[in-house]
């Protein structure tokens, strides 16, 4: 079985921006033996179950961690940048510049892993439409329903790694 890492990121204190965290929590509840790491340093790709990480944002330091995995799934909210409420796309190891110094894309993180460690895992991005970004620790009803769909798609992705 290929090693797999699922990274849910965003701010769980900002309503739908925390959907990545909520999806990782729901996956942990459905995967026997799974637990959620709060730091990339806690992750062990040798575990039988997929590794789960909940974090505020992607950071360059994560390149070392993801380079140890065969597959990685990035889960985050989007604000309507995609036509589909639930957008699933392949991630590619391509550097993407950002006008914000605190914003690192999955593609850029894969590119950093390739450049620094000689390998980048296969990657996908699951983006869930967010509708409310206030100061609460709950999801809007629409995003909550999409989160359930995203969990199902992430589980399908995990099963596909067994092939």
N, C-alpha and C positions, 0 to 999 in steps of 0.2 A: 504494500500500500504506500502510495506517495505521501510524504509529509505535507501537512496543510496548516496554514495560519489564516485566521480571520481577524481582521483589525477593524473594530468599530470606533469611529472617531467623530468628535464634535463636542459641544458643550451641553452636558445633561441638565444644566441649570437654565437653559434657554429654550425650553419647550421642544419643538420639533428638531432643533439643531442636535439634540441628544438621541436621535433615532438610531444612530450607529451603536450606541451603548445599549439601548433597549433591545435591539436585534441580537447582539452578542449575549445579553442576559437570557433571552428566550432560547437561543441555541444551546446555552449551557444547561438549561432545564431539560432539553430534549436529547442531549448527548450523554450517555453514561460515562461517568468518570471525568467529564469536562469541568474545567474551572477557568475563571477569568483572571488573567494577569493584569495588574495595573502598571506594570513596567516591562519593557522588552527584556530586561535582565532576568526576569523570572521564567522566561519561555524555554521549553525543552522540546526540540523537534522530534526527539526519539520517543516521545510518549505515544501510546496507541491511539488515543483520541486526538482530534485536531486541537491545535493551540488556539486560544482565544485571547485577544487583547482589547481592552477598552482604554482609550486615551483621548486627550483633548485635541491633539493635532499630530500630524506626521512630522517627524524630525529626521535630519540627516543621519543621526546616530542609529536609527532603525535599519539602515542599509546593511549593517553587519548581521543583524538578526534575520532579516528576510532572506539574505543570501544562503542561510542554512536550510531553507525550506525548498520543497519542489514546487509548491503552489501557494499563492497568497490571494486572499479576497479582501478588498477594501470596501467598507460600508460607511456611507455618509449621507447627509441630507443634501438636496439641491433646492433651489428657490424658483424653479421654473426654467432653468437653463436648457432643459431637454423637453422635447414634445411629450414624452411618456412620463407618467407619474412615477413609474418604477422603471428605471433605465439600467440596463445591464450591458456592459461593454468590456471588451478585452483591454487590458492595460498593456502598454508597450514600454520597453526600456528606452525612452526618448526624453532628453532634457527639455523642460518647458520653463521658460522664464515667467516670473510673476512680479507684478508691481508691488506686492506686499512681501516684506522680508519674512513674515511669519507663516506664509502659505507655501506648502510643498505638496505637489501633486503626486498621485500614485505612480504615474509614468516617470517622473523625475526621481522618485525614490528607487524605482527599479533600475534606472540608468546609473544612479550612484552605486547600487549594489554591484552592477556589472563592471563599472569602472574601478571600484575599490577592491572588490573581492573576486572578480573574474567570473561571476555568475549571477544571473537574475532569475528568480523563479517565474513560472507561468503566472499570469495575474489577470484578475477580473475586478471590475468596479461595479458595485451595486449602489446606485444613487436613488434615494427615496425622496419624493416631493414633500417638502415642508411647507406649512401654511402659516404657522404662528411661531414667533421667535421672541416672545416676552420672557419675563423672569419667573418661570415655574419649572417644576421638575416632572411635568406630565406632557404627553403628546396630544395633539389635536385629534379628534375622532377620525378624520380622513387619513392622517399620517399613521395613526395607530393601526388602521385596517391595512394600509400599505406595508407596514412593518411585518404583519403576519404573512403577507405574500412574499416579502423579501426573505423571511426565514425559510419558507418552503423552497424558494429558488436556491438559497445557500445550501440547504440540505441536498438538493439535486446535484449541485456542484460538487459537494463532498462525495456523494455516491459515485459520480462520474470519475473520481480519482481512483476508485477501486478497479476500474476497467483496464 
